[in-house]
Amino acid sequence: MFRTFSLVITVLLLCIKTNAQANRRKFKDAFKASLVALTDFSYEFKGNKMQKSEIVLKPRFEYHINHASKLVLIGQVYSELNDNLEPGKSKDYSASKFSRRLFIGDRTNLELRELYYHAKVGKNLRIMLGKQQIVWGETDGLKLLDVVNPQNFREFILDDFEDSRIPLWSAKSEFNILNIGVQLVWVPDNTYHIIPSFDAPFFTSSIFPKPPDGISTIIRRPKRPNRFLEDSDYGFKLSSFIKGWDVSVNYFYYYDDLPAFYNRLDLDNENGPSVIFTPEYERQHLIGGTLNKVIGSSTLRAELAYVFNQNFITTNPIISNGVQISNVYKSAFGVDYVKGEHVISAQLFSDVITDDISAYNRDRFETNTSLKLQQEMMNDNLTLDVLWGHNYNHGDGYIRPQVGYWMNSSVRLHLESSFFYGNENQLFGQFKDRNRVSLGFMWGL
């Protein structure tokens, strides 16, 4: 794998050298650099303490080789002053060695976020090679088709998708066949979700059954695929405009970014009986698509996904490894209403397990809703919005009011709160003790 990536980088550098000589443009015209600095401090009400205190630097460099191609590099320096979200020195076991962060002590890490070559070849072909984000789907809050890139869950779903999404070494090509847009995707990077540790504030304990008193829980290191070609992910997206509707069809053959948690009861452990979880990533197929149409001031949206061979922790005692498999149908229907500076967005999510299995801590048919209200004021310098998500099966959810203010074109302040509610054993309700208020600052140059 190292030799392959070395060859790719060598080819990119040769392209830069050859095209730069042919172009004969001044370096200062071809090269662009920018920097974004962010700070974010969150105070946790229940714990009466700072939940998050982070400082982030995001340098971005672009080299325009010619009018049709460029090389983009985006880095990140991340430092959390109180070492709370990812306590201790993380190992990034779920990431490939080419995508791991470089940790400096317990509180600071360096990351190559993106490094890709983008080019337009001829009139009909666009390619992107390198470390990048590939975004599918159009839903807010919960993901259906957006499965190409894994996610860092150190803040559960509170972090922006662009920041929590983990870029991967991949190749993407786009071209048109008649009136159909074709996107082909190849991902040889075996990197998966980053799940917080037991002692982190946003460890998702609701996905694991709690063992009886006197029995401990042990989670082994995940068995991560590492073959370059055999374990690569592949997919395509077809898109078109049909009778006023934007339509897409998506297919992806991939390893689920959340491993199957195979488990067994160990009675011979020298420290007493324990339940041992052995995570292992398993292959899946996904097929789905999107629909959207603008009608006056409103936009109608739909997103559908059918996942083959999803793994679930089961409560069925006769299943020896603690995991059952079923296909899953997912759908989301939304409407966005825009009137001047007012935005109202509502979504209805459905998640159906097609087989008769006993999945832990969820129903076969799950329904979630979301409602977002947004108001812009003062020539769009001030933005007020609130997002409410709710699960109808278990009665838990979250509310996030936010205020953003642009002091000038380069400086933005934001104030927000996050409130979880519901049963502490459910997905959202488990974080009701993590309710917080956050103050952040962004400066770009």
N, C-alpha and C positions, 0 to 999 in steps of 0.2 A: 504493500500500500504506500509506503514511504517513497519508493522509486517512482510509482505512478504519479503521485502529487508533485514530486520533484520535476518530473517531465512536463507536467502541466504548467508549473511556474516558469520553467525554462522557456517553453513555447510562448507564454505571455510576455516575458521580458524581450524575447526576440521580436515579437510583434511590435512592442513599444519602440524598440530601437530602429527597426526598419521603417515604420510609419513616421516616426518623428523626423528621421533624416529626409524622407520624401516630402514631408509637410513643410519643413523649414520655418515653422512658426517660433516666435520667441517663447521661451519657457514660461515666462510670467503670464502670457496669454493662455497657455495650454494648462497651466496648473492652478487649481483653486483649493483653498484650505479654509476651514471653519472650526469653531469650537463652541460647544454648549456645556455650560456648567450648571448643575442642579444641586439643590439641597432640599431635604424633606425630613421633617421632624414630626413624629406621631406620639401622642400621649394616650396611654391606655387607662380608661376610667377604673375598671375593676381592680387592676393591679396597682393603681396609683403610681405609675412609673412610665418612663419613656419606652415605648414599644419599638420605635425605629428612629434612628438618627443617622442619615446617610448623606454622603457627599459624592457626587458623580461627575466625572469629566468625560465628554464624548468628542474626541477629535475626529474630523472627517477630511479626507484628502481625495481630490479628483484630478486625474490627468487625462485631458482630452487629446487622444492620439491623432484624430482627425475629425471631420464633421460627422462621421458615422460610428465612431468607437471611442470608448473611454475605459479607464481603470479606476475603480473606486475602493477606498480603504476606510473603514470605520472602526475605531478602537474605543475602549472604555476602561477607565480607572474607577473602580467602585470601592468605597470605604464606608463601613458602618461603625460609628464611634462606640456604640455600646455592645456590639457583637451579640445581638439577640436573635435576629431572623434566621441566621445560619450559625449557631453557636459552635465555637471550636474551629479547628482547621479542617474545612471540608475537603473531601477527596475526589468528588465528581466521578464516582465509580460508574455512573450511568452514561458518561460521555466517552467518546472515542479519544485517543491520545492527541488527535489533531484538533479537537474542539474543546479541550479542557482549559479551564482558567488557570492562570498562574497566581498562586496565593502567596502573599507577603505577610507572614504572621497570621493571626486569627481574624483580622478585621479588614484587610485590604486585598483585592485581587485585580489582576490585569487580564483583559480579554480582547481578543481579536473578534470583534462583532461581525464584520463583513469584509470580504476582500474578493471582488469579482471583476471580470472583464465583460463589458457589455458592448455589443456590436450589431450594426445593421448590415447585412450582407445582401447585396443586390436590392431589389425593390420589395421583396416579399419575405425575407428571413431575418429574424432577430434572435440573437443568442446571448445567454448569460452563463458564464463559467466561473465557479469559485464558491466561496462561502457567502450565503445569501438567505433571505427569507422569501418563501413562496407561499402566498396567501390565497386560499380558496374560501369561498362562502361569503355570506353577507350578514350573518346574525350578530347581534350585540349581546355580550354577557356570557352566553353558553355557545360552545362550538359543536358543529355538526360535520361540515366538510373541511374545516381548517385543521387537517391532521398531518400535513406534510412536515411541518416543523414541531418539535416537542416544546414543552413549556417549563419554566422554572416556577414552582408553586411556593416559593418562600413567603409570599403574601397571599396565598390562596388565589382568588380571582380579583384581588383589589388592584394589582399592578396593571398598567396599560399593556394591552396585548403586544404592542410593538416592542416594549421593554422586556416582557416576560417570555416572549417567544425566543427560542434558541436557534440562531442561524446555523445552517448545515452546509458542508461542502457538497455541492450538487451542480447539475447541468440542466438548463432550461432552454428550450428552443420554441419559437413562436412563428407561425406562418399561416397563410390563408389558402384554402382550397375553395374556389368559387366564393360564396358568401359565408363560408364557415371558417371561423378562427380556430386553429389547432395549436395546442400547447402540449409539448412532450416534456416529461420530468424524469430525471434519473438521480437518485440519491444514494451514493455509496457510503455515506457517513453514518456509522452505527451509534448515534447518540439519542438518548431517550429522556423522558421527563426527569426533572430534578425534584425529588420528594424531600421535604424537611425531615430532620431527625426527630426522635422521640421528645427531646427536650426543647424543641422549637415551638413558638407560639402558634404556628399554623400547621402543625402536624395533623394530618387527616385521620384521626383515630376512628372515625365512623365507618371506614371501609374494612376494619378488622373486627371480628367478634371478640368480645372481652372474655378471657378465660376465667374459670371459677377461681375462688379464693385459694391461694396456696399453689397455683400453677402460674409460672412465669411465661412471658412471650419472648421469643428469640427470632429476629429477622436476619437471615443470611444475606451476604452480598449477592446482588442479582447476577444470574448467568447471562452475560451479554454476548450476542452474536458478533463475530469479528472477521468473517470472511469477506473479502473485498467485493467480488462479483456475486457470489451465491447469496449473500445476505443483503444485497442492495435493495432499495425500494424503487418501484417503477410506477408511473401513472401518466394519464393524459386528461386534457380538458378540451372539450369542443364547445364553441360558443357561436351564437348567431342572433340575428334580430328577425323575428317572425311575427308578422301582423301586429306590430306595436309592442311585442313582448321581447325583452332580453332573456335569452334562454341559454343555459349551459348544461352539459352532461359531463360528469366527472367519474374517473375510475382510478383506484390506487391499490396497488399490491404492496403491503408493507408489514413491518413488525409493529404491533400495538405498543405505543410509548409507555403504557402502564402495564407492568408484567403480570402474569398469572401468579397468584400467591398460593402455590402448592403448600400444603401444611400437613403435619402429623403430630401426634402426641408421643412425646419421649418420656417414658417412665424410668429410664435408666440413667438419667442425667445426674451427675454427682452432686449438683446443687439443688436437686429436687426435681419433680415432674415439670415439664415445660411443653408448650406448643411451639414447634419450630416451623417458621415460614421460609420456604425456598423460592424466591421470585425467579421467574423465567419468562423471557420475552417470546411471544408466539406470533406466527404469521396470521394475517387477516386479509380479506378482500373487502373493498368498499366501492359501492357504486351509488351515484346520486346525481343531483343536479339542482339548478336554481332557476327561478322565474322572477321577473320584476317588470312592472309596467307603471308608467306615469299617467295619472288621470286627474287633470286639473291641478289642484294644490296637493294632491295625495300621491303616494307611491305604494303600490301593492307589492309585497315580497313573499316568496316561498322558497324554502330550502328543504330538500329531501335527501336522506341517506339510508342505505341498507348495508349493514355490516355483517359479513359472514364469519362465524366461529369466534364470537366474543366470549371471553372467559369471565366467570363470576365465582367468587367465594360462595360456597353453598352451606346451608344449614341442614342438608340431608345427611344423616349419620351413616348411611350405607356407602357413601362416596369416599373411597379410601384416601384420595389425595386432597380432598376438601375443595375441589374445583369442578364446576359443571360448565358445559358449553352450549351456547344458543346463538342463533342469528338475532339481530336487533334491527328494528325499523325506527328511524328517527325522522321527525318533521318539525318545521318551524314556519309559522305563518305570521306575517307582520304587515303593519300599515304605518306609514310616516306621513304626517300632515304638516305642511309648512305654510304659514301665513305671515308674510313680512318677517319679523324677527322672532316669531313664535314657532316652536317645533314640538309636536306631540308624536311619540313613537310607541307603539304597542306591539307585543309579540306573544304568541302562544306556541309553546314547545310540547311535543309529545314524544315519548320514548317507550317502545313496546318490545318486550322479550317474546319472541315468537314461539318458543318451546315451553313445555310445562316443567320448569325447573324451580328449585327453591333457592333463589338468590338471597344472599345475606343483606338485610337492612334496606330492602327496596321492594316495591311491588312490581308485578309484571307490566303494568301500565302506569307510567309516571307522567304527570302533567306539571309544567312550570309556566309561569307567565312573567312578563316584565313590562314596565311602563316607564317611559322617560319623558320628562317635561323640560324644555329648555327655552330660555329667554335671553336675547342679546340686547344690550343697552349701550348708550354713550358711544354711538358710531362703532359698535361691535367691540369696543375696548373692554366692556364688562359683560361676562357671561354667567348666568345663573342656571343651574340645572339640578335635577334630582332623578335618581334611578332607583326603582323599586323592583326587586325580584322576589317571587313567592312560589313555593312548592305546595300544590293543593293536596297531595296525598298525605303529607306529614305536618303541614301547617307551619313550616319554618321558612325563613327568607332573610332578606337584607334590604336596607335603605341607605342610599349614598347621596346626600346633598352636597353640592360643590359650588364654589364661587371662584372665578378666574378673572384677573384684571391685568391688562397690558399697560404698564406704566409708560412704555414707549415701544418702538418697533423691535427692541432687543431684550426687554426685561418684562417678565411676567410673574405675578404673584398668584398663588392659589391657596384656598382654604377649603377643607372638606372634612366630612365626618363619615364614619362607617358604623352602621348599627346592624347587628345580627340578632335574630330572635328565633324561638322555637325550642323543641326538644333537643337536649344536649347530645343525644345519640344520632342525630340526623346531620345531613351534609352541611347545611347552613347553621343550624342551631348549635352545633358543637363549638362554634366560635362566639357565642353570645357573651362570653367573658373577655373577648378581644375587642369590644367596641372602643372606638378611638376618635380623636380629632387630630387633623394633620395640617401643618402649615408648610408650604413649599415655595421655592424661589428658583426661577430659571433665567439664565443670562446667556445670550448668544452673541457671537462675534465672528 
